[in-house]
Amino acid sequence: MIDLILGYGRSGRAAHAFLQKQNRKVIIWDDEGEKPFMDWDAVQRVILSPGIGPDHPVLLEAIRKKKEIIGEVELGARFTTNTCIGITGTNGKTTVTEMVVHTLRYAGKKAVALGNIGRPLCDYLLYPDPEDILVLELSSFQLETMQTCFLDRAVFLNVSPDHLDRYRNFSEYRDAKCRIATLLRPEGLLFFFQRDSSLFEQVNQQRIIASFEDSEYTRYGDNERAVFSICSSLGVAKETFLKSLPSFERPTHRLEKVKEIRGISFYNDSKATNKESVRFALNQIPFEKIFLLAGGIDKGGSWNCVLNHKVKSIFAFGTSANQIERELGSEFKVKKVKSLKEAISEAYQMARKGDCILLSPGCSSFDQFDHYEHRGDTFKSLVEELK
């Protein structure tokens, strides 16, 4: 029998390598490549890349023919024996994933970050180490096709409107996130904040840890409280957690200060792929005058959540530029530009000493970039060219 890999990006390539190691026969279908001959009778299952939408014709045909459809993470989960931590949330999951790995390593434990954070699980499983604790950032797209109970810790950070270009409504998106609670091993533990407790009322109570707010470290933000609760459940002492905090470096592309030129500060927040992330960034950036660079492929929801007195002008690029102008033009000076390069140039001409130019797009990047990292790296390169 044959496995069909639908989509050949990072996760598709990892699934391919993993299946080859198992001597499985594989067909690859990628929208940018030559289409293979499809013998559906020989296809046993479809390995679906997270970027493939629910209306893709090959996926619809696979559903019609009642083929098993799983994702790359689900494929890897079926072969994982390591201790596994799964982390999801609309915002903060990358930071929490990296901070958990950092804290565990600081405590002398072996840990590795996988999943939506960059390195696929199947890639890791080519050469696994049974002593590693696997810390997986899981997106809603990945969770949609997951069913194996392989998590020792399931972490639900938050949920707010996102990806409404893919889901029919917020409830459907939220339910995809909540699927993480169904992936626990028998003795696994679910972590969440009290504000989200109603979402998990049907979960076996023996699997629920008290909310993160019950942690004594309430003076810290949500991310730190989450990390403390998770790591302490794995035997990390309080003192070790506290000592690990100063050496933690925030992930790139998330409120990352790039440079200061003529007293103007440039921040890269390309990881902000939804509007709630933009709102968070505007509240966190310690400047009273911010020139916001936003745009890309809109994922649904209202731009009103980014209303903030700190914003002096918005430079809108990408396919969402018209929408940004339409929704925010009465509140801010919005200038539509053709590219990120033009947005940086226009903002730089207008900004003055003490101001901040912030890339916080609030959209996915796929109209002009390969992914948010590509967008962030491009921003940093363009800033380096300024004089």
N, C-alpha and C positions, 0 to 999 in steps of 0.2 A: 504494500500500500504506500501511498505518496502523501507527503505533507505539502500543502500549498502555502507559501509565505506571501501575504498580500501587503505590499509596501516594503521597500528595501532601504530604509534609513538606518539609523543607528541600531534600533532594536531588531529590525529585520535581518541585518547582517549578523548580529550576535546570535539570533535564533538559528540562522543558516549554519554558522560555524559549529554550534552546539549539536545540531541534528546530524551534521556530517560526521562528528566524532562518534555518534551513535550508529553510524552507517545507515541512516535513514535516507530514502529517496526524496528529493525536494524539487518542487517547481517554484519559481520566483515570478511573481507578477508585480511589476512596478510601472506606474503610469508614465514614467519618463523613458522606459525601455521598450524593447521589442516584445510584443505580446506572444506568449507561448501557446502552443496547441493545448487545449484543455480537455482531458478525458475525465469528466466528473466521476465516472464510476470507479476510477482508480484512486480518487482523492479521499483520504481517510479523515483529515481534519485541516482546518485553515488556521494559520498563525497570523493574527491580525495586528498590524502596526497601529499604535495609538493615534496617529495622525489621520488614519482613514476614517472618513465620515460614515454615518449610518446609512446613507443613501448611495454608497458606491455600488455600481452595477454588479461587480463580481461578488461583493459581500451579499447583496440581495439574492443573487443566484445561489450562493452557498446556503443561505437560509432556506430558500425554496426547496433545495435538494436535501435539507435536513442534515447538513454536515456539522460536525463539532467545530465550534469557533472559539479559540482561546487567544490570549495575547502572549507576548514573549515572557512577561513576568510569571504568568500562570504556568507556562511551559517549564520554566526554571524551578518554580515552587514545588513541582511534582518530584523533583530530584534533590531537594534541599534538606539536609539534616542538621545544619548549623542552627544555633540560636538566632532568631530573626526578630527584628523590630520593624514594624511598618508605621509610617508617619504620613498622614494626609491633612489637608486643610487648604482653604482658598489662599491664605497668606501665611508666610512664616515657615513653611515646611522645609525649605532648603536650609535656612538658618538653623532650625532645630535639628535637622538631620546631621549637619556638620558639627554642631555643638555637642550632640550626643557622642559622636565619634571622637571628638576632641577630648571630652571629659573621660570617656572610657579608656582611651589611650593614656591619658594623664594618670589614671588610676592603675595603670599597668596591665590593662586588658587589651586583647587584640580586637580591633574593630575596623570595618570598612564601609564606606558609603556607596550605595548602589541605587539603581532604579531611575526614576525621573531626574535625578540629580546629575546624571551624565553617563555613568558606566552601567550597562545593562547587567541584569542578574545572570543571564546565560553566558555572557562574556566571562564573568567571574568564575562560573562553574566549569569552565574549561580546565582551570587549574585551582581548585578550591583548597582551603586550609580549614580542617575541621575545628580548629580552635578559634577561628574568627567569629565575632558577633556581626551579623549582617544587619545594617541599618538602611532600610529601604524607604526612599521618598516615593510615595505612590500618588499618581494623579487620578482624577475621576475617570479619564479615558482608560487607564490601566485597570482600575478597579472594576470597570464594567464587565470584563470577561474573566474575572477571577472567581475561583470556587474552592481551591484547595486550602485546608486549614493548616497553615504552616507558620503562623506568627505566634511568638511567645509574648509579645507586647504589641498591642494595636493602639495607635495614638491619633485622636481626632482633635485638631487644634481649633478650628473655626470653620464657618461656612458663610459666604455672602455671595450675592449674584455674580456669576462668571460663566463664561462659555455658553451664553444664551444664544449664540449663533449656531450651536450644535444641539442643545437640549430644547425641548419644547417649552419648558418653563423652569422656574427656580426649583420647584419641588423635585423634578426629575434629576436635576443636577445634584441637589442635596442628597437624594436617595443613593445616587452613585457613590458619593463620598461615604455615606453611612455603611456601605457594604463592607468596609474594613472590619467592622465588628463581627462579621460572619466568618472571618478567616483565622480565628484563633484556634490554637491547639487546645486540647481538653483542659489543661491547667493554665492557659493563657490569661492575660490581664488586659482590660480595656481602660484607657485613660482618656478623660475629656474634662472640659470645664463645666461647672455647675449650670451655666447659662444654656448649655446644650443637652442637659440631662433628659429632657422630654423626648429627644430623638432616639434614646436607647432604652426606653422603658420595657421593651420586650426582650432585652438581652438577659441571659442567665445572670442573676445577681452575684453569683460566686465569681464571676469574671470581672466585676467592676471595682475599680479602685476609687476611693473618695476623690472628689474633684481637685484639680490643681490648686484651687484657692485654699484648700486645707493645708497646703504646705506652709511651713513657718516662714518661708522666704517671700512673703507678700510684698516686700519693699522692691522686689524686682519685677520686670515686665513678664508678660505671658510666656515668652519664649524661655526665659530662665527658669520660671516655675515649672514649666513642662519638663525641661531637661533634668532639673533636680529630682522630680518625682520619678521619672523613668530610670535614671541612673541609680538612684537610691534603692529602687526595687531590684536592681542587679548587684547590690552589695557595695556601691560606692559610698564612702563616708561623707558626711556633711562638710568636714574640713577640706577634704580632697576636692569636692565640687567647688567650694569657694576659692580655693587656691588655683583652680584651673581657669577661672573666668578671665583674669587679666591677660593671659596669653592666647585667648581665642581671637582669631582674626575673622571679621565679617566676610561672608562669601563675596566674590567679585560680582559686579553688575547689580548689587543691592545696596543702594545708598553709599556708593563707593566714591570718595573724593578723588578726583583725577589730577587736578592741578589748580593752581592759582596764577592768573596772568593779569598784570596791572591791577591787582587787588580784587579781581573778579574770580569767584570760585566756581569750578565746574564739577558737577556731580553726575555720576553714571548710575541710573536706577533702571537699566534696561530690563531687569527681571520683573518690573512692574507691568504685567501683562493684563491687568484688569483695573477697573476704575477705583476699587477700594484700596488697592496698593498705592495709587497716586495720592489718594486722600491721606493715607498713612505717611507717605513720604513728605508731603507738604507740612504735616504736623511735626515731623521729626527734624526737618532741616532747620538749623538755627539762624535763619536769615529773615529779614523783614521785607526784602524785595527779591522776588523770584521770577525769573523768566523761564516759563515752562515749555519744553519741547515734547509734544505728544502726537500720537497718531500711529497708524498701521491698519490692521484688519480689526474692525470693531467686533467685540464679542457679546454685545447686548447690554442692556441696562442703561440707566441715565447718567449723564455726565454731571448732574447737579451735585453729586457727592464730592466733587473736587472743588466746590466753591470755597475759596479761602482768600482772606484779605491780603495775604502775602504775595499773591500772584499779580504781577504788574502787566504782563503780556503773555499770550500763548502763541506759539508758532506750531501750526498744525500741518502735518505731512502724511503721506500715505492715503489709502482709500477712504479713511474715516475723516479726512480733513473737512469735507463739506458738513458732515454731521456735527463735528466739534464746533464749527463756526455757527451752525444753526442753533445748537443748544446753549452755547456759552457766549455768543457774540453780543448779547445784550448786557452781559455782566462784565466782560473783559474785552480788551483789544485783542482780537484774534486775527492773525495773518496766516493765510494759507501759502505754503511753500511746496516746491516739487520734491524736495529731498531733505534728508537729515543734514547734509552738508550745507544746504541753503539755510536751514533753520538755525544752525550754529552760527553761520556768518551774520545773519540778520540780528540774532540775539546779542552777539558780541558787539555789534555796532551800537546797539541801544543801551547796553548795560554800562554801569559805572562802578567805581571802586566801592567795595562793600556789598555789591549785589551777588546773586547766585544764578547761574544758568544750570537748570536741572533737566536732564533727560529722564522722564518718567512717563513712558508712552501710553500706558493704560490700554494697550491693544497687543494682539499677537503680531509677530514680525514678518510673517511669510509673504507679504506683498512685495517687500523690497530686500529682505534678508533671509538667510538660511534658517536662522533661529535667533533667540534673544541674545545669545552669546556673541553671535556675528554682529548684531546691531550694536551691542555695547562695545565690542572691540573696535568697530568702525568709528563710533563716537570718540573713543579715547585716541585713536590715530588722528582724527580730524582736529581734535583739541591740541594735540602735540604740534600740529602744523601752524597754529596761530602764533602771532607775534605781538 
